Amino acid sequence: MLFSPCVVTARALTARSVLDQPLARRHRIDARRVRELAGVARCGDLGIRRVLELPVLADLATTTAPQLRLPDGAGWRLGQALGHALEQGVRLWLCEVAAEAVPLITRTIGDGLVHVVSLPGPIAEGTEPDDAGAPPAVNPDPVLAAVPAPPAPGAVPAPPAPGAVPAPAETVVIAVSPLALLLALTDDGDDSRRYLRTVLAGVDTLRCSSRAIGALRRSGVEVVPRSRTLRMLWNPVALAYLVVFVYSSLRAVPVAFVPGFHGRIWVLWTIDVLTAIPYTWGLVEMVAGRRIRYRLLGLLTTLVTFLAPYAYFWTKGRNYPPEVIAVVVAMIVGSAGLEALRWWREQLIVRGLAQTCGGRGLSPATAEDPRPGRTAGLRRRGARLRSARTGPPPPADAPDAPARAGARGARRGARRWWRSIRPPRQC
């Protein structure tokens, strides 16, 4: 069911994530490529404000690299988007373009910056496999795979059939990292650095990374300087480490008031502080490690660093009150449950990116309206109400029959025009 508890829970866990992007609803996205290009450990760290759809990338197919360096037109819009990305911490740009435009965009902004992150669509039902049941060949390069193959030499294209509707051009989703674009323009030459000084003048470096600030300084861009301490407070990764460090430091304070503990407080506090950073690293590697041995090492590190303070607590105490045992068990279960929820969120996002809108609870036939049959039912009810209000249709030989038919045709044309221009409903 569409509104089952599992679906509601999944949508609550993935709220404000990259799945809320409209492109993620229309296309299948490679989660691994998105994670690598954005430079994050987990897709769950990519909020809706960190991944933006940038339509100006599609305009780069009709311009050239020298024209892009001019601060007008597409170059100016791209520069303003780059400044916004640096100030707001945007990690990735997405854009839906035609497959034939990918090489043109790559030629404009440079090699290695444009990446196709959309996955090929599922095989349609009824499609016959190749000879001997072998699967079709797959091109390992996603950019070349998205571009149709050129015609054979001497081949004459077949003329379109009379009245045939041309097939829509295949579209793909490309991704561009603003940080990678900034670094490429910084090392490209004097023209590119002059372009950066023009379009990025006065950018705020509060949320900029150290690499971005270094690139801005090498380009000579006049920026709003911020101290390293202030920038660290706005860094989510640094805040995560800080929260874990403070939690580990304060966890040993209530132990001094626990009856039955005969150990030393400073030893327990030292264990908490020393295991804070390895504990956070183990969590990240356990969830988003690129290889299985890294994930296993992260799991082992997380278990050891998490249980080390409690092991010392239990070995240096006797006859603990039941309340202390309940609190310690609640802390262990709560921490494990929190990490389980984060892992579940990551898996839901990765699985949701690999599916289209229909695969996340809506079938393609009912993607426009989540309640099947409601649109047809409303139309029938509206027809009955109009018939009851206006009465039966007049005979064909009535004097005003042509006028009535013309009015009905005009209304139908107006409704078809409105349905063609109105925005589609979101899933």
C-alpha positions in Angstrom: 0.0 0.0 0.0 1.1 3.5 -0.7 0.5 4.8 2.8 1.6 1.7 4.7 3.6 2.2 7.9 6.8 1.0 6.1 6.4 3.6 3.4 5.7 6.4 5.9 8.7 5.4 8.0 11.0 5.3 5.0 9.8 8.7 3.8 10.4 10.1 7.3 13.9 8.7 7.5 14.8 10.1 4.0 13.3 13.5 4.5 15.4 16.5 3.4 17.8 14.2 1.6 19.0 14.0 -2.0 15.9 11.9 -2.8 13.8 15.1 -2.6 15.5 16.4 -5.8 13.1 16.2 -8.8 15.8 14.6 -10.9 16.1 11.8 -8.4 12.4 11.1 -9.0 12.7 10.9 -12.8 16.0 9.2 -13.2 18.0 6.3 -11.7 21.1 7.8 -10.0 24.4 6.1 -9.2 24.7 6.6 -5.5 28.4 5.6 -5.4 29.4 8.2 -8.1 27.3 10.9 -6.4 29.0 10.2 -3.0 32.5 10.3 -4.6 31.9 13.5 -6.6 30.4 15.2 -3.6 33.3 14.2 -1.3 31.1 12.8 1.5 31.3 9.5 3.3 27.6 8.8 3.1 24.7 9.8 0.9 22.8 10.6 4.0 25.1 13.6 4.6 23.9 15.2 1.3 20.9 17.3 2.3 18.6 18.8 -0.2 20.5 22.1 0.0 23.9 20.4 -0.7 22.8 19.0 -4.1 21.1 21.5 -6.4 19.8 21.3 -10.0 21.6 23.9 -12.2 19.9 24.4 -15.6 22.7 26.7 -16.7 24.8 23.6 -17.3 22.7 22.7 -20.3 23.4 26.1 -21.8 27.1 25.3 -21.9 26.5 23.0 -24.9 25.9 26.0 -27.1 28.9 28.1 -26.1 32.7 27.7 -26.2 35.5 27.9 -23.6 36.7 31.4 -24.6 33.1 32.7 -24.5 32.6 31.1 -21.1 35.5 33.1 -19.7 33.6 36.3 -20.6 31.5 37.6 -17.7 28.3 37.8 -19.6 25.6 35.3 -20.6 26.2 31.8 -19.6 29.6 32.6 -18.1 28.0 35.2 -15.7 25.2 32.8 -14.6 27.7 30.0 -14.0 29.9 32.4 -12.0 27.0 33.5 -9.8 26.1 29.8 -9.2 29.7 29.1 -8.3 29.7 31.9 -5.7 26.4 30.7 -4.3 27.7 27.1 -4.0 30.8 28.3 -2.1 28.8 30.4 0.3 26.1 27.9 1.0 28.2 24.7 1.0 26.8 23.1 -2.1 28.6 20.0 -2.9 27.2 18.9 -6.3 25.3 20.3 -9.3 22.9 18.1 -11.2 21.4 18.8 -14.6 19.3 16.9 -17.1 20.7 17.2 -20.6 20.5 15.4 -23.9 23.0 12.6 -24.3 24.4 14.3 -27.4 25.2 17.4 -25.3 27.6 15.7 -22.9 30.7 15.9 -25.1 29.9 19.6 -25.9 29.6 20.5 -22.3 32.8 18.7 -21.5 34.6 20.5 -24.3 33.4 23.9 -22.8 34.3 23.5 -19.2 37.2 21.0 -19.4 37.9 17.3 -19.2 37.2 15.4 -16.0 34.6 17.8 -14.7 31.4 16.5 -16.3 30.2 13.1 -15.1 27.1 11.1 -16.1 25.5 9.9 -12.9 22.3 8.5 -14.2 21.9 4.8 -14.6 20.4 3.1 -17.7 16.7 2.5 -17.4 15.4 -1.0 -16.7 14.9 -3.4 -19.6 11.4 -3.2 -20.9 9.2 -6.2 -20.8 9.0 -8.1 -24.0 12.5 -7.2 -25.1 14.2 -10.1 -26.7 17.8 -10.8 -25.6 20.7 -11.2 -28.0 21.7 -14.3 -29.7 22.4 -17.3 -27.5 20.8 -15.5 -24.6 23.9 -13.3 -24.1 23.3 -9.9 -22.4 23.9 -6.8 -24.5 27.4 -5.3 -24.4 27.9 -2.5 -21.9 30.3 0.3 -22.5 32.4 0.9 -19.4 32.6 4.6 -20.0 29.4 6.2 -18.8 30.0 9.3 -21.0 30.5 7.3 -24.1 27.7 5.0 -23.2 25.3 7.9 -23.0 26.2 9.2 -26.5 24.7 7.3 -29.4 27.0 5.7 -31.8 27.8 7.5 -35.1 26.3 6.0 -38.3 28.3 3.6 -40.4 30.3 5.0 -43.3 28.2 5.2 -46.4 25.0 4.5 -44.6 22.0 6.5 -45.7 19.5 7.4 -42.9 16.0 6.1 -43.6 13.4 8.8 -44.2 10.8 9.1 -41.5 7.4 7.5 -42.2 4.6 9.8 -43.1 2.8 11.0 -40.0 5.4 9.5 -37.7 6.2 11.3 -34.5 9.9 11.7 -33.9 11.2 9.8 -30.9 12.3 12.0 -27.9 16.0 12.5 -27.5 17.6 10.4 -24.7 18.4 12.4 -21.6 20.9 11.8 -19.0 21.8 13.4 -15.7 25.2 15.0 -15.4 27.0 16.1 -12.2 29.6 18.8 -11.7 31.4 19.5 -8.5 31.7 23.3 -7.8 35.0 22.7 -5.9 36.5 20.8 -8.8 35.4 23.5 -11.2 37.0 26.2 -9.0 40.3 24.3 -8.8 40.3 23.6 -12.6 39.6 27.3 -13.4 42.3 28.4 -10.9 45.0 26.3 -12.7 43.8 27.0 -16.2 45.5 30.3 -16.9 45.3 34.0 -16.5 42.0 34.3 -18.4 40.3 31.9 -16.1 41.7 33.6 -13.0 40.6 37.0 -14.3 37.2 35.5 -14.8 37.1 34.2 -11.2 38.1 37.6 -9.9 35.2 39.2 -11.7 32.4 36.8 -10.9 33.5 35.8 -7.4 34.3 39.3 -6.0 33.0 39.6 -2.4 32.3 35.9 -1.8 31.9 34.9 1.9 34.3 32.2 3.0 32.4 31.1 6.1 31.4 27.7 4.7 34.3 27.3 2.2 36.7 24.5 2.6 40.5 25.0 3.0 41.1 23.9 -0.6 38.5 26.4 -1.9 40.0 29.3 0.1 43.5 28.4 -1.2 42.2 28.4 -4.8 40.5 31.8 -4.2 43.8 33.2 -2.8 45.8 31.9 -5.8 43.3 33.5 -8.2 43.5 36.9 -6.4 39.7 37.0 -5.6 38.7 39.6 -3.1 36.8 37.6 -0.4 35.2 38.2 3.0 37.8 36.7 5.4 36.7 34.4 8.2 38.7 33.0 11.0 39.5 29.3 11.1 37.7 28.8 14.4 34.5 30.3 13.1 34.7 28.2 9.9 35.2 25.1 12.0 32.0 25.8 14.0 30.1 25.9 10.7 31.6 22.6 9.4 29.3 19.7 10.0 32.1 17.1 10.1 34.0 19.2 12.7 30.8 19.6 14.7 30.2 15.8 14.6 33.7 15.2 16.0 33.1 18.0 18.6 29.8 16.6 19.8 31.3 13.1 20.2 34.3 14.5 22.0 32.1 16.5 24.4 29.9 13.5 25.0 32.8 11.3 25.8 34.3 13.9 28.1 31.1 14.4 30.1 30.2 10.7 30.2 32.8 10.0 32.9 31.5 12.8 35.2 28.5 11.0 36.7 30.7 8.0 37.5 32.2 9.9 40.4 28.8 9.9 42.1 28.0 6.2 41.5 28.3 4.0 44.6 30.3 0.9 44.1 32.8 2.3 41.6 36.3 1.8 43.0 38.3 2.8 39.9 39.9 6.1 39.1 37.9 8.8 37.4 40.8 10.2 35.5 41.6 6.8 33.9 37.9 6.5 32.8 38.0 10.0 31.5 41.2 9.4 29.6 39.7 6.3 27.9 36.6 8.3 26.9 38.7 11.1 25.3 41.2 8.9 23.5 38.5 6.7 22.0 36.3 9.6 20.8 38.0 10.3 17.5 38.6 6.6 16.6 34.9 5.9 17.5 33.7 8.5 15.0 36.1 7.3 12.3 34.9 3.7 12.8 31.3 4.8 12.4 32.0 6.5 9.1 34.0 3.6 7.7 31.5 1.0 8.9 28.7 2.7 7.0 30.5 4.1 3.9 33.7 2.2 3.5 34.7 1.6 -0.1 36.0 -1.9 0.5 34.8 -4.7 2.7 38.0 -4.8 4.7 37.6 -1.1 5.6 34.0 -1.7 6.7 35.0 -4.6 8.8 37.9 -2.6 10.3 35.4 0.3 11.0 33.0 -2.2 12.7 35.8 -3.6 14.9 37.1 -0.1 15.8 33.6 1.1 16.7 32.9 -1.9 19.0 36.3 -1.7 20.7 36.2 2.1 21.3 32.6 2.1 22.4 32.9 -0.8 24.9 36.3 0.2 26.3 35.0 2.7 28.9 32.2 0.4 29.9 34.6 -2.5 30.3 36.7 -0.5 32.7 33.5 0.7 34.5 32.4 -2.9 35.1 35.8 -4.3 36.1 36.4 -1.6 38.7 33.0 -1.7 40.4 30.9 -4.1 42.6 27.3 -4.1 43.8 26.1 -1.5 41.4 22.5 -0.2 42.1 19.8 -1.4 39.6 19.3 2.2 38.5 23.0 2.4 37.3 22.7 -0.8 35.4 19.5 0.4 33.7 21.1 3.7 32.7 24.2 2.0 31.3 22.1 -0.5 29.3 19.9 2.3 28.1 22.9 4.3 26.8 24.3 1.2 25.0 21.0 0.3 23.4 20.3 4.0 22.5 23.7 4.4 20.8 23.3 1.1 18.9 19.7 2.1 17.9 20.9 5.5 16.7 23.6 4.0 14.5 21.1 1.4 13.2 18.8 4.2 12.2 21.6 6.1 10.4 22.6 2.9 8.6 18.9 2.3 7.6 18.6 5.8 6.3 21.8 5.3 4.2 20.4 2.1 2.7 17.1 3.6 1.9 18.7 6.6 0.1 21.0 4.4 -1.9 18.1 2.1 -2.9 15.8 5.0 -3.7 18.4 6.7 -5.9 18.6 3.4 -8.0 14.9 3.5 -8.5 12.6 5.9 -10.3 9.5 7.5 -8.9 7.4 4.5 -9.7 9.8 2.2 -7.9 9.5 4.1 -4.7 5.8 3.3 -4.2 4.1 4.6 -7.4 3.6 2.6 -10.5 4.3 4.4 -13.8 0.6 4.3 -14.7 -0.3 6.1 -11.5 2.7 8.3 -11.0 0.7 11.4 -11.8 -2.0 10.7 -9.3 -1.1 8.5 -6.3 -4.7 7.2 -6.0 -5.5 5.0 -8.9 -8.9 5.5 -10.5 -9.5 8.8 -8.8 -9.0 10.9 -11.9 -11.4 8.8 -14.0 -13.9 8.7 -11.1 -13.8 12.5 -10.8 -14.3 12.9 -14.6 -17.4 10.6 -14.6 -18.8 12.5 -11.6 -18.2 15.8 -13.3 -19.9 14.6 -16.5 -22.9 13.5 -14.5 -23.2 16.8 -12.7 -22.9 18.8 -15.9 -25.5 16.6 -17.5 -27.9 17.1 -14.6 -27.3 20.9 -14.7 -27.6 21.4 -18.4 -30.0 18.7 -19.3 -29.7 16.3 -22.2 -27.8 17.4 -25.3 -29.9 19.1 -27.9 -30.8 17.3 -31.1 -28.4 17.6 -34.1 -31.0 19.5 -36.1 -31.5 22.3 -33.5 -30.9 25.8 -34.7 -28.1 26.5 -32.2 -26.5 23.1 -32.4 -23.4 24.4 -34.4 -22.9 27.2 -31.8 -23.1 24.7 -28.9 -20.7 22.3 -30.6 -18.2 25.1 -31.3 -18.4 26.2 -27.6 -17.8 22.6 -26.4 -14.8 22.3 -28.8 -13.3 25.6 -27.5 -13.7 24.4 -23.9 -12.0 21.1 -24.8 -9.2 22.9 -26.5 -8.7 25.2 -23.6 -8.5 22.2 -21.2 -6.0 20.4 -23.4 -3.9 23.5 -23.6 -3.9 23.9 -19.8 -3.0 20.2 -19.2 -0.1 20.6 -21.6 1.5 23.6 -19.9 0.7 23.0 -16.2 3.6 21.6 -14.2 3.5 17.9 -13.4 2.6 16.7 -9.9 5.4 15.8 -7.6 5.5 12.3 -6.3 
